[in-house]
Amino acid sequence: MARLNRLELTIEAETKDISACARKMSKWGAGGRKQLLLAARERMIEQVQPFLPGVE
């Protein structure tokens, strides 16, 4: 019975970790952190473009 309880606790802990990672990755997708980083990169390139014509 103790082994079963430990297994249940392990499964619950890993399930929570996986869910937390999935939520974090979901935020990185479209509209999340990734979108913000890509937009910041584009703005930076637009600002530098007049001074460094070869930058893309």
Secondary structure by P-SEA (a helix, b strand, c coil): caaaaaaaaaaaaaaaaaaaaaaaaaaaccccaaaaaaaaaaaaaaaacccccccc
